[in-house]
Amino acid sequence: IHPHFVDEYNSDSMEVIRNMLHRHFIAVGPTGLDYTNDCSLSNKKKQEEVFEAQVKLACEIGHIPIYVYERGAHSEVLTILTKNKDKLAGILIHNFSGTPEQAEAYVKIGCYIGVTGDSVLLQRNNGMKFSEFRGKVPLEQILLESSGLPTFINKRQVGHSSAPPACNDFKTNANHPVSVVQVSFDLAKSFNISVEEVTSKISAASKHFVWDLSKSKQRT
């Protein structure tokens, strides 16, 4: 249950989700906390209740990762995840938009950092560059995501001379899966490595997150 929809949560929600997760789903989420947009105290409490319930469910099942959405609630999310990290199969911080220090804190407890076209532009708008993440976040713990807010990212914004033309929908400004190509070029420039090395390492990280972590938990 996404934090934007916690009002739909009820006493039956966890059982419904539990039943769904036994039908070959590979992750719990997106769930998490969003304290932006003048979020009220009562809404924050509700979000925390729903988030913790889903974290608990992921811990109970044990062999599937959790997919976490966080906006303006880094310390709260980090606290909840830290308490449960040893019982979770894997943690992905979806569409990351925080600081290098926040990313480093997530990485230290074993989280993977999800990067989208929206992430690239949010970093720029906040006066940061992905090069600042080098040394704090290993490429092996970064995953490219095809979802995220509707975002148009063009060749100039990527800042890589070899980047292909943008593949987004000009009419809807939507962030389509093919936009991960532009993001991979941005990461290559930021980490000062080839695009081929970026895609190779991130592909391996994706397989490890989705399959290896799950299988290792199933065996324990």
N, C-alpha and C positions, 0 to 999 in steps of 0.2 A: 504494500500500500504506500503510494507516494505521499510525502508530507503535505502536498497540496490537497489531498483527498481524505484526510484523517476523519473528517466529519462522517464519512461513510462507514467507518469502523464500528463494529458491534460485537456482541458476545459470540457470534458464530463465525466471525471472520477468520480466526486462526485455524479452525477446523477445516474451513473451505480451502484455505491456502495449503494446509498440510496435505489434504487429499490431492490437490493439483500437483504438488511437488513429487508425488509418487507416480506421476504420469510422464516420466522422462524429461522433466524440466531440469535445467542445469544451474539455476541460481535463484536465490531469494532476492526480490527487489524489482524496481528501485524502491528503497526505503531510506529513511534518514531524517534530517532536520533542516528546515528552512526558516531562519529567524529574520529574514529581510521583509521589506514592505510593511513596516509598522506592525509586526506580529504581536498580538496580545499575549499577556501572561497565561491566560487560560488556554489559548491555542498552543503555546509552547509546551505546556504540561500535557496536552493531548498528544502532540507530536511525539514527545518523549515516551509516553505510555505505549503508543503504537510502534514506535521504532524499537523499543526494548523488547516488546512482545515478539517482533519478527526476528530480532537477534537471538532471542531465546529459542525460537523455533528452529532457526538455522543451526544452533548449537545442538539441539536435540536430534535433528536429522543427521548432522555431523559430516556428511560427505558432499555437500554442495556449497559453493561460495556464496557470499552476500554482496549485493550491488548497492552502494551507498551514495545517496544524493546529499550534499551538504552546501548550504549557503548561510554565511554569517553565524555559524554555530560550530566552529572548529573545535574549541576546547570541550564542548559538551559531547560532540561525536567522538572525539579522541578518547575521552574518559570512558564512555560506554564500550567502545571497541577494545580498549586496552584491557578492561575487566574480562572480556570474553575471547580474546585473541587466540588463546590456546585451544579453544573448543571449536573455532571456526575453520572451515576447510580453506578459505581464502577470502580476501577482502579487496574489492575494487572501489576506489573513490571516483565516482562517475563525473565526467565533464569538469575536471578540476579547474578552479578559478582563483585559488588562494596564492599565498606567498611561497617563495622557495623554502622558508623555514617551516611553514605549515606542511608542505609536501614532505620535507625531511622527517618531520615528526611522525607522519603517517607511515613512511617507509620503514622507520625504525621498529614499528610493531608488525611489520610484514605486509603492509598494504601495497597494492598496485595502484598506480596513478593513471586514470583514464584521461586521454587527451582528444579533443575534437576541434573542429574549425572554430567553434565558439570559444574554446579555451585559448586558442592562439590570439584571437582578437581581444578577449578580456584581459589577457596579460598585457597586451600593448596599450589598451585603454587605461590600465592601472600603472603605466610607466615601467613595466617590467619586460624582460625578454626571457625566452626559454634558455638562453645561454647561462642565465643566472642559476639555473637548476643543475647545471653540470657540476659534478662533485658532491651534490646533495642527493640527487635521485639517479640511481643507476638506470641505464637504458633497459636493462633486463627487468625492471619493475615498472615500465611504462607500457600501456596498452593503447592502441589507436581505437577510437570508437566512431561508429558511423552515425550515431544519434546525437542529441544535443539540441540546443535552441536553434530555431531557423536562423542560419547565418550564411552570409555570402562572403567568401574569402577568395580574393583574386590574386593574380600572379605578383602584383606589386606588393600586396600585403604579406605574401609569403617571403619575399625578399631573396629569392634564389633564382639566379639567372637561367637555370635549366628547368625550372618548374613548368609543367604543362599548363595550357589554358585552363581556367576554372571550369568545372563541370556542373556548377550549380544551376538551379532553375531560375532563370532571370525573371520570370513572371511572378513566382511566389517567394523568391528569396530563400528557398528551402535548402537545408543542409542535407544533401543526398549522400549515400554511402561512398560514392566515388570521390567525395571531397577528402577522404583520408589520404589521397595521393598528394594533394597540396600540403597537408599537415606533415606528411613524412619528409617532404623537402624542407620544411621549416625546421624540423628536428635535426635533419642532417646538417643544416647550416649552423644551428645552435650548438650541436655537439662536435662540430668540425670533423665529421666523418662522411662517408659516402651514403647515398640513398640506399644502395644495395645492402650495406651493413645495417642500416636502420631497419629496413624491412625484414632482414634475416633474423635479427635479434628480437624484434617485436613479434614476429610470427612464432618464434620459439617460446617467447613469454606467454603468448596467447594460448598456445597448446598446453603449456605447463599449467596455466591458471585454470583452464576449463577441464582438462582431462587428468593430468598427473596429480594435482592436489586432491581432486575428488577421489581418485582411485586409492591414494595413500591413506586417506581417511576411512575409506570403506574397509581397508584391510586391518585397521586398528580396532 
